[in-house]
Amino acid sequence: MANRVKPPILGPKKKNKKLLKSTKVRKLQSGPTFNLLTILWVDQNGVPFNTTGFYAALYRGSSLIQTAAFDRFGAAYFSQVPTLTTVNYTLQVYDSLGRVYHTRLIPAGVEAFAVIG
């Protein structure tokens, strides 16, 4: 015959009023997570490429805003573009010889953008 086991105690038997008063609920984050526009270059499965030697150029219309080099983890950061973006940008990704690999439109209201492929 099996022995009967007491159920586990799921919480304190008494409420600690002092602890409940001092514990505050955090507000949900309302601003952007990234403070710089971040570009990720990934494959179809979301795995970043080793993008050493590649760079990206950010345009607004026909004027160049900034260029940024990719690191070996597939990320490029634009320090002159605060997030959330307020206008549309055109992104061009280049290799070390200056050949254009991708051209993408980045919409307004983003803080990170993934280039797939």
C-alpha positions in Angstrom: 0.0 0.0 0.0 1.4 3.4 -1.0 2.0 6.1 1.6 0.1 9.2 1.3 2.2 12.3 0.9 1.3 15.9 1.9 0.9 18.3 -1.0 3.6 20.9 -1.3 3.1 24.3 0.2 2.7 26.7 -2.8 3.2 29.9 -0.9 3.6 31.4 2.5 0.7 30.7 5.0 0.6 34.4 6.0 0.9 37.4 3.8 3.8 39.6 4.6 2.2 43.1 4.5 5.4 44.9 4.8 6.9 43.0 1.8 3.8 43.6 -0.3 3.9 47.4 0.4 7.6 47.7 -0.5 7.4 45.7 -3.7 6.5 47.9 -6.7 5.4 46.7 -10.1 7.7 47.9 -12.9 6.1 49.8 -15.7 6.3 48.3 -19.2 9.0 49.8 -21.4 7.6 52.5 -23.6 10.6 53.6 -25.5 13.0 51.9 -28.0 15.3 49.1 -26.9 18.1 50.2 -29.2 19.3 53.8 -29.2 21.0 53.5 -32.6 19.7 52.1 -35.9 20.9 48.5 -36.0 21.2 46.5 -39.2 21.5 42.7 -39.1 22.5 40.7 -42.2 21.2 37.1 -41.8 20.5 34.0 -43.9 17.0 32.4 -44.4 17.2 30.7 -41.0 18.1 33.9 -39.1 21.8 33.1 -38.6 24.1 36.1 -39.1 26.7 36.0 -41.8 30.4 36.7 -41.1 30.3 40.1 -42.7 33.9 41.2 -42.1 34.9 43.7 -44.9 31.3 44.6 -45.8 29.7 47.9 -45.2 26.4 49.7 -45.5 25.3 53.1 -46.7 22.2 54.8 -45.5 20.4 57.3 -47.8 17.5 59.6 -47.4 16.3 60.3 -50.9 19.5 60.9 -52.9 21.6 62.3 -50.0 24.0 60.1 -48.1 23.3 60.1 -44.3 26.1 57.8 -43.0 28.1 54.7 -43.8 28.8 51.9 -41.3 31.0 48.9 -41.4 29.6 45.4 -40.6 31.3 43.5 -37.8 32.0 39.8 -38.0 28.7 39.0 -36.4 26.6 40.5 -39.2 25.7 43.8 -37.4 26.2 47.4 -38.5 25.3 50.4 -36.3 24.4 53.9 -37.5 25.4 56.3 -34.8 23.8 59.4 -36.4 20.3 57.9 -36.7 18.4 57.8 -33.5 15.5 55.4 -33.0 12.6 55.1 -33.6 13.2 56.3 -37.1 11.0 59.1 -38.2 11.5 58.9 -42.0 12.0 56.3 -44.6 15.7 55.4 -45.5 17.3 53.4 -48.3 20.0 51.0 -47.2 22.6 49.7 -49.6 25.0 46.9 -48.6 28.4 46.7 -50.3 31.4 44.4 -50.3 35.0 45.5 -49.9 35.3 46.1 -53.6 32.3 48.4 -53.7 29.8 46.1 -55.4 26.2 46.5 -54.3 24.8 43.3 -52.7 21.4 44.5 -51.5 19.2 47.6 -51.6 16.4 47.8 -49.1 13.9 50.4 -48.0 13.8 50.9 -44.2 10.4 52.3 -43.2 9.8 54.9 -40.5 9.2 53.7 -37.0 11.9 51.0 -36.6 15.0 50.6 -34.4 16.4 47.4 -36.0 16.3 46.0 -39.5 17.3 42.6 -40.9 18.6 42.1 -44.4 17.8 38.5 -45.3 20.0 36.7 -47.9 
